[in-house]
Structures are given as C-alpha cells and as structure tokens.
Amino acid sequence: MATLTGAHAERVLRARELQSVKGRKEHGRFVFEGPTLLEEALRSGVAIEELFVTEKVLGHNTAVRELDERGTPVYLIDDRAMRKISDVETPTGLVAVAEQRTVRPEEVLAAPLSLALADLSDPGNVGTLLRSAEAFGIQGVILGRLGVDPYHPKVVRGAMGALFRLRLAVAGATEFAAAVSAAGAQTVGLLAEGPDIASVPLRTPAVLVVGHERHGLGAWEVPGMHPAGIPMHGPVDSLNAATAGSIGLYVLAQRCQESPGSPKSQDFPR
C-alpha cells in the first residue's frame, strides 16, 4: 500500500541527495525518472528499491500499482516534494531509486569489442554513446574516472535504458592501461587526423577509445594504440564525440562480425 510522505521526510531528502555525485557515491544508489525508463528498468531486471509517485501517476500507471502490490516501497508525494527530487523542469511524477552496478575493467575487456570513454565530461554525449554501444552489440563500457558520472541523471536519460543492461566500469587512465595489458586487448583510438577506421588492423579483443572533444585522448593514449579517424568529405573539419564514437563503433562492430570465426553480437558474453 503506497505510503503518504511529506516533502521533508528523510527518505525524500535522501532521494534528493542522489541528484549529486557526492550523494550517489555515498549511498551507492541513483535515481531515474519517468514511466518509460521504469518500464526499461523492469524489462532489464533492475530491482527498484523505492518509488516516489504523485497521486495522478499512482492512479494511472499499471506498473507502479503492480510494484506496490508486490511489496516495493512506494511513496505518495505531492508536486512540491516531487520537484525536490526531480532534475527536469517539468517533473513526470515518477522517480525511482535503484542500486548502482559496476564491474572491473577486465570484465568489460573480455568481450570481443568494447568501448572506453576517456574522461568525457558532457552527459549528453556519454548517454548517446551508451545507447549506440548497445545498438551495435557492445556489451560493456569503461568510463573515465575524471569524466561525467555514468549515473548522472542526464546520462541515464540519454542512454534510454541501455545503462540498465550494459556492463559499466569506471577507471583512471593508468588503471585502463593495466587492464588492457592484462587482457591482451588491442586499442583503437579515435583521432581527428587518424587513418580511416575501416582500414585499421583489427584483432579481438579490441576496445575503441573515444576522447574528449577539446583535449583528445590525453593519458588514455596507451602504448601500442592504433590511431583511427572518420573520413569526411565536406567542409566540416570535426565531429562531436557522440557522433564520431557512434560511427566508429558501427564500423568496428561490423568488421568484428565479418571476421572469420567471430561470434555474432547476440553471442557476446554479458
């Protein structure tokens, strides 16, 4: 049975703390918002720890009522309290809390093809790249420790559910280099001046490294990395990280699939 909760209740204040990096690290939890992401989370087997909803959502959302009936803590809050825990201008009336899930970089690099984001700071770019990764059969992503938090609300929204299913690891450049060496993985680094990514020598396991738009790969340019670029024929001299990375992932994923003996994307380990 949904519990009526005030704006100053401890659980509401704790959910509000999850809007910050500090709060997410302290509690090991994150929040996501809206009925679409809730459906994606449930479809992906994500355990919902708490659910905050307005009266309107409780009355009209079947998934919320089913969770309530199954014993998930559901808290009924008013619009004022909802605005406290929402990070969007017009709250949807539904905010869920779930546990963060991360793995070691080595677990990500065990797959034939993976993605590493070299301290990318734009949450929109990171969310798009997570979504592209899943679309092209990638099972895991390593995110730079100095970049945006993978559970930033804008990353979660931009990933459109992919974040619930991907293996995510967080690492510094030194940790990444050590993991690559231990896994025997080939690194392909996207650079504006790099040769056509379609012709770069490729063996698996491989990892595509996407750098910061202004700072490039920086310390993530590990020894033995193969530079690669996206050929362009128009007057535009560069692409943003999300666009370049998505194209690079598509090309490498296709090449992995076409290599003799390579597993199909649905056979990649999860």
C-alpha positions as a printed Julia matrix, in Angstrom:
270×3 Matrix{Float64}:
  0.0     0.0     0.0
  1.5     3.35   -1.06
  2.61    5.48    1.88
  1.85    9.2     2.0
  5.13   11.04    2.53
  5.91   14.73    3.11
  8.47   16.9     1.36
 10.73   16.95    4.42
 10.68   13.23    5.14
 14.12   11.64    5.5
 13.6     9.33    2.51
 12.68   12.27    0.28
 15.76   14.19    1.38
 17.9    11.11    0.73
 16.45   10.75   -2.77
 17.25   14.4    -3.37
 20.88   13.75   -2.39
 21.08   11.24   -5.24
 20.93   14.13   -7.71
 24.56   14.89   -6.77
 27.73   12.9    -7.47
 28.6    13.02   -3.76
 25.2    11.63   -2.78
 25.34    8.84   -5.35
 28.82    7.8    -4.2
 27.85    7.91   -0.54
 24.69    5.8    -0.95
 25.68    3.64   -3.94
 22.3     4.42   -5.47
 20.93    6.52   -8.32
 17.58    7.89   -9.42
 15.82    7.8   -12.75
 12.59    9.39  -13.79
  9.5     8.71  -15.87
  7.33    5.76  -16.92
  9.43    4.9   -19.99
 12.64    4.4   -18.02
 10.73    2.49  -15.34
  9.47    0.06  -17.99
 13.01   -0.31  -19.39
 14.39   -0.97  -15.91
 11.79   -3.62  -15.14
 12.29   -5.25  -18.55
 16.03   -5.37  -17.81
 15.63   -6.99  -14.42
 16.65   -3.94  -12.39
 15.44   -4.11   -8.78
 13.52   -0.98   -7.81
 14.35   -0.14   -4.2
 12.0     2.82   -3.78
  9.43    4.57   -5.93
  8.15    8.12   -5.44
  4.96    9.0    -7.31
  2.24   11.61   -7.4
 -1.4    10.68   -6.9
 -2.09   11.02  -10.63
  0.65    8.56  -11.57
 -0.4     6.09   -8.89
 -3.91    6.1   -10.28
 -2.97    5.65  -13.94
  0.31    3.68  -14.13
 -0.18   -0.09  -14.11
  3.5    -0.87  -13.49
  3.51    1.33  -10.38
  0.42   -0.36   -8.98
  1.88   -3.81   -9.64
  5.12   -2.9    -7.88
  3.11   -1.58   -4.96
  1.12   -4.82   -4.76
  4.34   -6.89   -4.86
  5.78   -5.04   -1.87
  8.11   -2.48   -3.45
  8.18    0.6    -1.18
  6.01    3.16   -2.99
  5.73    6.65   -1.54
  2.95    9.03   -2.49
  4.22   12.62   -2.57
  2.8    15.96   -3.69
  4.06   18.13   -6.53
  6.23   20.19   -4.19
  8.1    17.15   -2.93
  8.39   15.79   -6.48
 10.11   18.98   -7.6
 12.68   18.44   -4.85
 13.8    15.07   -6.18
 13.36   15.7    -9.93
 16.04   17.29  -12.1
 13.77   18.2   -15.02
 11.85   21.42  -15.49
  8.52   19.62  -15.75
  8.6    16.54  -13.47
  6.95   13.37  -14.75
  5.53   12.5   -11.36
  7.58    9.31  -11.03
 11.1     8.92   -9.61
 12.67    5.53   -8.92
 15.7     4.59   -6.83
 17.98    1.67   -7.76
 21.41    0.34   -6.84
 24.41    1.28   -8.96
 26.05   -1.65  -10.72
 29.67   -1.57  -11.88
 32.22   -4.22  -12.77
 36.01   -4.33  -13.09
 37.53   -3.03  -16.36
 38.89   -6.52  -17.07
 35.34   -7.87  -17.23
 34.43   -5.33  -19.9
 37.58   -6.04  -21.93
 36.84   -9.78  -22.0
 34.3    -9.2   -24.81
 35.38   -9.19  -28.49
 34.68   -5.45  -28.73
 34.2    -2.85  -26.03
 34.14    0.93  -25.64
 36.19    3.25  -23.43
 35.31    6.91  -22.85
 38.44    8.9   -22.0
 37.13   11.27  -19.32
 34.25   12.62  -21.42
 32.53   15.39  -19.49
 29.34   16.01  -21.48
 26.48   13.85  -20.12
 24.55   14.11  -23.39
 27.47   12.67  -25.37
 28.01    9.89  -22.84
 24.34    8.93  -22.79
 24.23    8.8   -26.59
 27.36    6.66  -26.75
 25.95    4.18  -24.24
 22.83    3.89  -26.36
 24.9     3.46  -29.54
 27.08    0.85  -27.85
 24.11   -1.35  -27.07
 22.62   -0.78  -30.51
 25.78   -2.12  -32.17
 26.13   -5.19  -29.98
 28.65   -3.86  -27.47
 28.23   -5.36  -24.02
 30.44   -3.17  -21.84
 31.78    0.36  -21.49
 34.67    1.75  -19.43
 34.18    5.36  -18.34
 36.98    7.65  -17.25
 37.05    8.45  -13.55
 37.67   12.14  -14.27
 34.7    12.38  -16.64
 30.99   12.6   -16.01
 29.47   10.14  -13.56
 27.77    7.31  -15.51
 24.74    7.64  -13.22
 24.3    11.37  -13.81
 20.55   11.87  -14.49
 21.23   13.27  -17.99
 23.39   10.26  -18.84
 20.66    7.9   -17.62
 18.02    9.69  -19.73
 20.25    9.88  -22.82
 21.08    6.18  -22.66
 17.35    5.37  -22.97
 17.57    2.15  -20.97
 20.93    0.93  -22.3
 22.57    1.8   -18.98
 20.4    -0.84  -17.27
 21.82   -3.59  -19.48
 25.44   -2.67  -20.24
 28.39   -3.69  -18.11
 29.83   -0.44  -16.79
 33.29    0.06  -15.33
 34.9     3.24  -14.03
 38.69    3.61  -14.24
 41.53    6.08  -14.42
 43.91    6.14  -17.39
 46.56    4.14  -15.52
 44.03    1.5   -14.46
 42.78    1.29  -18.04
 46.29    0.76  -19.42
 46.95   -2.02  -16.91
 43.63   -3.71  -17.71
 44.3    -3.53  -21.45
 47.72   -5.11  -20.96
 46.32   -7.88  -18.76
 43.54   -8.64  -21.25
 45.85   -8.53  -24.27
 43.33   -6.21  -25.93
 44.01   -4.1   -28.99
 43.22   -0.41  -28.53
 41.86    1.76  -31.33
 41.92    5.46  -30.51
 39.74    7.97  -32.37
 41.79   10.94  -33.54
 40.79   13.69  -35.97
 43.93   13.09  -38.05
 43.87    9.3   -37.81
 43.67    6.95  -40.82
 40.3     5.58  -41.95
 38.93    3.4   -39.15
 37.66    0.95  -41.77
 41.27    0.09  -42.73
 42.93   -0.03  -39.3
 44.32   -3.51  -38.47
 41.87   -5.22  -36.14
 42.02   -8.24  -33.88
 39.9    -9.21  -30.92
 39.54   -8.47  -28.13
 39.52   -4.82  -29.14
 38.45   -1.61  -27.45
 37.53    1.66  -29.13
 38.72    4.66  -27.12
 36.81    7.92  -27.62
 38.47   11.06  -26.31
 37.38   14.48  -25.13
 36.45   16.83  -27.98
 38.92   19.51  -26.93
 41.55   17.54  -25.01
 41.65   14.41  -27.16
 42.76   11.09  -25.71
 45.36   12.56  -23.35
 46.67    9.98  -20.89
 44.36    7.37  -22.39
 46.6     7.08  -25.47
 48.2     3.87  -24.26
 51.3     2.24  -25.82
 50.53    0.24  -28.95
 47.27    2.07  -29.64
 46.17    2.17  -33.28
 45.03    5.7   -34.24
 41.87    5.85  -36.34
 39.72    8.59  -37.83
 36.4     9.15  -39.57
 36.91   10.29  -43.18
 34.95   13.45  -44.05
 34.42   14.92  -47.5
 32.58   18.15  -46.73
 33.82   21.43  -45.26
 33.19   20.24  -41.68
 36.54   19.52  -40.05
 35.36   17.61  -36.98
 32.51   15.67  -35.39
 31.41   15.71  -31.78
 32.38   12.79  -29.56
 28.95   11.14  -29.67
 28.75   11.2   -33.48
 32.34   10.12  -34.12
 32.2     7.43  -31.46
 28.92    6.03  -32.75
 30.26    5.81  -36.3
 33.47    4.21  -35.06
 31.55    1.64  -33.04
 29.38    0.74  -36.02
 32.38    0.24  -38.3
 34.34   -1.88  -35.82
 31.28   -3.93  -34.83
 30.63   -4.71  -38.5
 34.26   -5.71  -39.01
 34.2    -7.97  -35.95
 31.07   -9.68  -37.27
 32.62  -10.19  -40.69
 35.88  -11.69  -39.36
 36.1   -15.48  -39.77
 35.14  -17.22  -36.56
 33.94  -14.08  -34.83
 30.88  -14.56  -32.61
 27.64  -12.83  -33.52
 26.59   -9.93  -31.34
 23.91  -11.98  -29.59
 26.65  -14.46  -28.58
 28.86  -11.88  -26.91
 29.24  -12.58  -23.18
 27.11  -10.42  -20.93
